[in-house]
């Protein structure tokens, strides 16, 4: 079969902690993996994705559209998180040039998508800067930056974004670890569609914030004495 090159949106999924689940309860592990595949195959059909490979508790698939790939990931992850039995899945997405041969795909884009998935936590969806650029003008998607990472065997740093939607796990910027060559914290620009102020209001997210910051807002004189205005003004200044 001849080699075919094409630009594709690449998705990796993986069940977090599957080996431990299998050791603890084989029946539960089988149920979780079966549900993972059922949801994945159903939504890939809906959003025109193609599953290339099942490997244990993970999958590799491709889409012709980045928008459809993100839509598929979002619907799948919400089903994994919100329906019983819950399936602790990591999802990573990237766009790149791939080579197709004999139902196999290879290429730098595949490697980067795999690296991004390795950073994830159960219930989250991580996307590369290239995918983010493709969906930037689609208001139905909300994202925030996780910082830039130097992945192993990848020349350029890749900025990674997380989807900020109801029902998803929202990791803290700079908290991810995986197949990277970082020795310190990644650079974390405040970019993306989700304002960090809005993210902080999410209860789940707020519990995991460790960065130090100070916000000073105008103080309000809540007394009945207008002469106390100077006190609230002075405190703000």
Secondary structure, DSSP 4 states (H G I P E B T S, - for coil): ---EEEEEEEEEEEETTHHHHHHH-HHHHHHHHHHHHHHHHHHHHHTT-EEEEEETTEEEEEES-HHHHHHHHHHHHHHHHHSSSP--EEEEEEEEEEEEETTEEESHHHHHHHHHHHH--TT-EEEEHHHHHHHTT-TT--EEEEEEE-BTT-SS-EEEEEE--TTS--PPTT---SSB--SSPPB----SSS-HHHHHTSHHHHTT--------------SS-GGGHHHHHHHH-
